[in-house]
Amino acid sequence: MGTYDESAGGSEQRSLMDDDALPSGLLREQQLQQRILALEAELSESRVLAHDHARLVEQVEQLREANEHLVMATVSAQSLRDLAEATNRRQTEFLAMLAHELRNPLAPLSMSSSLLQSLGGSNPQLAHVAGVVRRQVDHMAHLLDDLLDAARISSGKITLSVRPLALNGALDQAIETVAPRIRERQQQLQVSLPDEPLNIEGDPVRLTQVFANLLGNASKYTGNGGRIALRAWRSQEELVVEISDNGSGITAEILPQVFDLFIQGPRSLARSEGGLGIGLNVVRNLVGMHGGTVTADSPGEGRGSTFTVRLPLSVAQAPAAEMPHGPSAAEGASRILLIEDNVDACDTLCTLLELAGHEVTVAYDGHAGLAEAQARHYDIVVCDIGLPGIDGLEVLARLRAASEGAAARPFAIALSGYGQHEDRERALLAGFDRYLVKPAAPDALLALVGEARELRLLA
């Protein structure tokens, strides 16, 4: 038989009675409170989301403003770069024009000093005056070269013609360049070079300029009768060149900045020689372009200074040095057409060439020079670039076109105050055989005249 569980029935009955016992109003109130709690939870979550949204909107706005500022900064930076490049280009062009205008009066001065030496004969006073003029002209030309080199280096326009070369050759040429100044001051130059050949990879012109600048600097800041020493040796895989003097020295304050542009040590008002504070900056940049370093040291003011150049050695064999061509006076006369608008420079150069035994015709502008060159055959044409009427480049281009196919054409020498690499390249492309920068050394011009005659004899 089945059994009846009285307690179970009672529990079920009480549960039904509890639900039914709650008033309908209280039940709705509980449901409403639950709904309110749910809504409050949703509202709280919405507020959090709204706050996050507002923060994101604010961040987006900040990013937008930052992006606008970045764009403006980029545009401004580009504008500043363009402005700096334009300023640098105008500066370089101005310096080139300045050098041209200053070299024009230096050219007749240089030629006149050579004429004084030629005409002076045994007159020691005239020879002394000619030497003073020549040295001062060379000094001015050197300052112009340093100024232009500094501008070209800063604009990245200097290129090196690197090849294996012997150290002794560059040092010998540098010593030859500075020797007149050292002799004038009765200074003693002690040179100590190694017996073994030391070869380096470098531009012979620029390395000669480096050592000439350092030797000239030592002579400038060393008094009359002072001592200058040049030593070179091998240190492992490096070549070391040391130039020292017992001159005015360098103060501790100036020493760290001595290679900076336009930096000079203090000088008394009695010093007759100055400078632009450019030479050592050019030295540092040219040595760096060769993969080397240059340093300066001095015990202090009045106690001399030492400059040390270190360059990497090369295993390549340096070519044998070429013998320079001698002046043309000893080799025979040439028929020369001289085209130059500076009357003083033209007449002085004409006299110099005539004294060397050559037949010279002059023209003072481009049209007259071209007409003269086409009317008569000349062995050599020496032509300025900046001419009135038509410039020297146009004169040579027309002359080359007119003489195309002819058996012989004149050897053309450009003579110009513009000394930048691109100026030289334009002249050579126009048909010039050689390019001289004013003030051209008379010996250099006469050597080119002699070279032209040799080429003519070999043709």
Secondary structure, DSSP 4 states (H G I P E B T S, - for coil): -----HHHHHHHHHHHHHHHHS-HHHHHHHHHHHHHHHHHHHHHHHHHHHHHHHHHHHHHHHHHHHHHHHHHHHHHHHHHHHHHHHHHHHHHHHHHHHHHHHHHHHHHHHHHHHHHHHHHTT-HHHHHHHHHHHHHHHHHHHHHHHHHHHHHHHTT------EEEEHHHHHHHHHHHHHHHHHHTT-EEEEE--SS--EEEE-HHHHHHHHHHHHHHHHHTS-TT-EEEEEEEEETTEEEEEEEESSS---TTTGGGTTSTT------TT------S-HHHHHHHHHHHTT-EEEEE-SSTTS-EEEEEEEEB--SPPPPPPPPPPPGGGG---EEEEE-S-HHHHHHHHHHHHHTT-EEEEESSHHHHHHHHHHS--SEEEEESS-SSS-HHHHHHHHHHHTTT-S---EEEEEES--SHHHHHHHHHHT-SEEEESSPPHHHHHHHHHHHHHHHHH-
